[in-house]
């Protein structure tokens, strides 16, 4: 069905009216433009499909990836999202993320960065990530809805939420729970993937969940099973499995002993190196690190 400019303007104005109240007028574009772009990408795919079928009569040919400028993974078309009756936001976010991953050279990151801290504490590292975007003169509003954290302690997770709100961040997900035993973020039946994974997890955590990781359903023991006396490399492996394919990256703060301990941890370190997963190791004096963490929390 054809639609003219006046009708498009009317639909956009109505969309703005729906968002009015919870969303500042200046931020409408942050929500509407990605939706428009998502719809247009799917329309282009449909147009290419119909053109090929019309010209060749070959519907199978029209499904080949080479027949399209953009790849739309199964279940991620605009029509698929429209058919969802509940948790529409999650369905929309999943579709956008899968389209990004399927078009890494042209669309990766076009719908925004995602940042995840699996041991978020009071939210200090998430706030540092937001501050970094500010320092680089980036659009911080593009991070709204793309900050994720999990924290085991009830009081600490509550403080994290308050901390983010007090710093002007209104759209995020902080979940209370034990990340190593019960991770909170999923994409279907596997762990959710994020562009940036950052954490300052509890150092050398004992009784971290070794008994469950022997047969971890999420494959987080891919480099080996850490010892029960130290969960440092359990955190590392969870974070690696939480990175987005191809362009995902992570940064983790670990105790110095994690670099030198032998046994199971030494074998895991070797495996991570063989898999070419380590780009750099930076030593920071403990007192400097502590002072910086305290300063971040106060600010």
N, C-alpha and C positions, 0 to 999 in steps of 0.2 A: 504494500500500500504506500503510495507516494505521500510525502508530507512536505509542506512548504515552510518557508522561513518564519512566517508569522506563527504557525502552529508550533514550531520548535521553540520559539521565544516564549510562547504561552506555557509550554511544558516546563521549560527551565524556570520560569517565574513561579509556577506552582511548586516545583521542587524546592525553590528557595523559601517559599512560604511554609512548607512542611518542616524545613530545618530551622526556621526562625524560632528563637528562644534558646534552645540548647546549643546552637551554633552562632557565633558572632557573624554579622553580615560580611565582614572582611575575609572570613574563612570559608565562605561557601565554595569557592573554587577548589579548596583542598579536598572536598568531598565529591563535588559534581564533575570536575574534569577527569578524574580517574574512571568514573562511571561512564562518561561519554566516550573516553578512549577505549575502554573495555568493549562497549557496545559497537564502536566503529570497527575494531579489529575483527569481531565476530561477523559483522556485516560484510567486510571485505572477504572473509573466508567463504561466506555463503555465496557472494557474487561470483567468486572464482569457481566455486563448485558448479553453480548453475551454468556458467559460461562453457565449462568443459563438457558437461553433460549435453548441452545444446549443440555444441560443435561436433562432438564425437559419439554421443550416445553411450559413452562408457562411464558408468557410475563408479566403477572400481578405480579407474584412472584418476577420477576427480578426488579420490581420497588419498592419493600418494602425497607424501610431504613435499616432494619437488613441485607439486602443482600449486603451491600456496606460498605467499610472501611471509605469512605468519602461521605458526603451528598452534592449533587449539587442541590440547589433550582431551581425551575422552572424559566426559562429565564436566567439562570446564567452559562450555559454550554459554553465551548469554541466556539462551533458552533453558539450559540446565539449571541455572541459578534461579530463573524466574519460576521454575516448577517447584522450588523448595518452599515448603510451608512454614517451617520452624528453623530457628538459628540461621536466618538468612545472612546475617553479617559474617558468620563463620564460613558459610558456603561461598560468599562473594570473595572473602579474603583468600580462601583456598584456591579458587579459580584463578585469581590474579597471580598468586604466587606460582602456580603450576604453569601458567602461560609465560611468566618471566623465565622460569627454569627451562622451558622448552624452546625459548628464543634467546639464548645467552648473549649472542653477538649484537642483537638489535634492541631487545626489550628488557634485559636484566636490570632491575633496580628502578624501572620507570614508574612503578606503582609505589615506591618508597623503600627505604632500608627497614629491616627488622632487627631488634637487639634483645638478647636474652641473657639473664643472669640466673643460673640454677641454684645459686647460694646467695641470694641478694641481700641478706641481712636487713639493714635499715634503708637500703636503696642507694647507698653512696656511689657505687660504680655505675648504676644507671644514670644517676644525676651527672656524674663525670662525663658520660657519653653525650648527654644533652649539652653540657657545657662545651665539649669539644666541637660539636656542630656549630654552636654559637660563635666560638672563637674562629672557626673557619668561614664565618659569614654565611653559613647555610641556613635553610629555612627550617627552623625547629618545629614548626607546626606539621611538617611532613612526618615527624616521628610520632605524632599523636595516634594512638591505636596500634603502635608497632613496638612498644616497650613491654617486655615480659619478664617476670621474675617468680621464683619459688623460694620459700623460706620455711624451715621446719618449725621454728618457735612461734607460737601464737602471738605473743606480745611484740616480738621483733617484726613479724610480717605486718602487724597493724601499724607499727611505727613507720615502716617502709611506705605504706599507702599514704599516711599523713605527710610524710616527708615529700613525696612526689606532689601531692596536692598543694602543700605550702610553697613549693617552687613553681607553681603555676601549671603543672602538668595534670590534665584532667582526664585523659583517655589512656588507660594502661591496664595491664592485667598482672596483679600480684596474687599468687595462690599459696595458701598455707599447705605444707606437706613435706614429706621426706623424699627428696629428689632421687636419691640412690635406690630407695626401695619402691617408691610410688611416684614416678615422674608425672607431671600434671598436663603437659602439652603434647597433643597428638595430631597427626594428620592421617586419618583413617586408622589402620591398625599398626602404624609405626610412629616413631618419635617425630614430632614436628621439627622442621629445619629452619634455621635463622641465618641471616646475613652475617651478623656479628654475635659471637658468644663470648661473654666475659665473666670472670668470677674471681673472688678472693675467698675460696672455701675454707672451712675449718682445717687447720694444719694437722696432719697425721692422726686423723680421726680413727678411734678404735671402735670396734663393733659397728661397723658402717653398713653391714648387710651382705657380708661375704657369702653366707649360706644361700642367698637368693641368686647371687651372681654366678654361681657354679653353672646354672642353666638359665642365664638371663634371657628373657623372651625378646628383648630388644637388641640383642647382639652386642652389648656394650663391653663384653670381655674379649673383643676381637684381637687384642694384643696380649692378653693373658689375664689371669686372676690375681688381683692384688692381695697382699697378706691381710689377715684379719686385724693386725696391729696398726695398719695405716691405710686410710682410704684415699690418699693423695692421687694415685693413678686410677682410681675408680672415677673420681671427678673428671680427670683428664679425658678418659675414654668416653664418659657420658657426654662431655662437651664436643668431642670430635664427632660423635654420632648425631649431635644436634646441629652441626654446621650444614648450611645449604651446599648442594653439589656445585662443583667447579669454583665458584667465587666466594664461598663461605670462608670465614676466618675467625680465629679465636685468640684470646689472651687470658692467661691464668697466672695467678700468684701462688707459688708453692714454697714450702720451707726448703732451706738449703740442702737438707739431707736427702730430699727427693732426687737430687742430681747425683748422689754418690752411693746411696744404699744399694747393696747387691741382692742376691737372691731373686725372688719373683719380680721385684721392682726393677732390678737391673735388666732382667730379660724383657720386661715391658718397654723400658727405655730403648733397648736395642731394636725391638720390633718397630717402635714408632719412628726411629731413625731410618730403618730399612724401608719403611713405607713412605719416606720423604715427607713426613707430616710436620717436622720441626723446622721453622725458618730462622728463629733466633732465640737465644737465652740471654737474659739481661740480669745481672746481679744488682740488687738494691739492698743497701744496709738496712737491717731490721728497724733501727730507730727512725731512719728516714721514712720508711714505709709506714710505720705506726703514726708518726707525726702527720704524714699526709692524710692518712685515713681519718684521724681525729679532726684535722682541719676541714676536710670535706664534709664531715657530719655537722660541724658547727656552722659552716657556711650554708 
